[in-house]
Amino acid sequence: SSGINAEYGVLHESKFQVLSFSLKRSALLKELPFFAEVSAYIISNGDLIHPVPDVRDLGIQLSSSRDGPFSRHISQIAKKASLLSGWVFSVFRDRSPGVMLTLYKALIRPILEYCCLVWSPSSTGEIQAIENVQRCFTRRISGMEGADYWERLRRLNLMSLQRRRQRYALIHIWKTYHGLVPDSTGMKQDFDSDGRLGVQLKNQPKYIQKADTKRANQLFNSFGVQAYSLWNKLPVEVNTCATLESFKSALGVFLDTFHDRPPT
């Protein structure tokens, strides 16, 4: 409460921001005179910090929108990447795959994948909003005329963005198991070695299906829940790989056995 941390120094409480989440919140509740006080955060000097609709931290926008905590972030990065795609095609006349893919991978795709394990989309609309950036970009590359999105991905040796997010998640789980990254979700205690199935994740987190289906679906599709399902689908020859490079290689071969067709 003193705002002092022995290791990191003074915490500037006046710079704190507060997000307020609720499964159900009526417009009438917000009009009550005491609503601001009960939803605010009291700092050590007695001042109130009132909730804000969204907060941006380390490049990620988190909001209290009922559409989802990352709905605005997803909308904004899709818009930003689309605008940058338009700029690329307006500046560079060379539409050859080599030039266009170099620009796409260096300038545009990183916008759509930065910290994607945190905000990975859960609804079909959000998945489409992200995927449509790559779909529209590849359509304008020379030699791709008349080919559908799936054929363009095959010719250009690209994965869909949804498939890449799944791959990132699996690599992160492998790193967590081997202690290469912090165990941010507490899953390390759930790893179990099975002679027949290899390394498995037990005790998948449960979620309660409440009246607010949208919130329940967001929780169900979060990394902390989906990580268990994704990992446990891996065959023993993949989940028992001892090195990162061998795991990536085996994972790539395994993923290639499934059709890469996200909703577009």
Secondary structure as GFF3:
##gff-version 3
##sequence-region A 1 264
A	DSSP	beta_strand	4	5	.	.	.	ID=ss1
A	DSSP	beta_strand	9	10	.	.	.	ID=ss2
A	DSSP	three_ten_helix	13	15	.	.	.	ID=ss3
A	DSSP	alpha_helix	27	30	.	.	.	ID=ss4
A	DSSP	alpha_helix	35	39	.	.	.	ID=ss5
A	DSSP	beta_strand	41	42	.	.	.	ID=ss6
A	DSSP	beta_strand	48	49	.	.	.	ID=ss7
A	DSSP	beta_strand	54	57	.	.	.	ID=ss8
A	DSSP	beta_strand	60	63	.	.	.	ID=ss9
A	DSSP	alpha_helix	71	91	.	.	.	ID=ss10
A	DSSP	alpha_helix	97	103	.	.	.	ID=ss11
A	DSSP	pi_helix	104	108	.	.	.	ID=ss12
A	DSSP	alpha_helix	109	113	.	.	.	ID=ss13
A	DSSP	alpha_helix	116	119	.	.	.	ID=ss14
A	DSSP	alpha_helix	124	139	.	.	.	ID=ss15
A	DSSP	alpha_helix	149	156	.	.	.	ID=ss16
A	DSSP	alpha_helix	161	177	.	.	.	ID=ss17
A	DSSP	three_ten_helix	187	190	.	.	.	ID=ss18
A	DSSP	beta_strand	191	194	.	.	.	ID=ss19
A	DSSP	beta_strand	198	201	.	.	.	ID=ss20
A	DSSP	alpha_helix	213	220	.	.	.	ID=ss21
A	DSSP	alpha_helix	223	232	.	.	.	ID=ss22
A	DSSP	alpha_helix	236	239	.	.	.	ID=ss23
A	DSSP	alpha_helix	244	255	.	.	.	ID=ss24
###
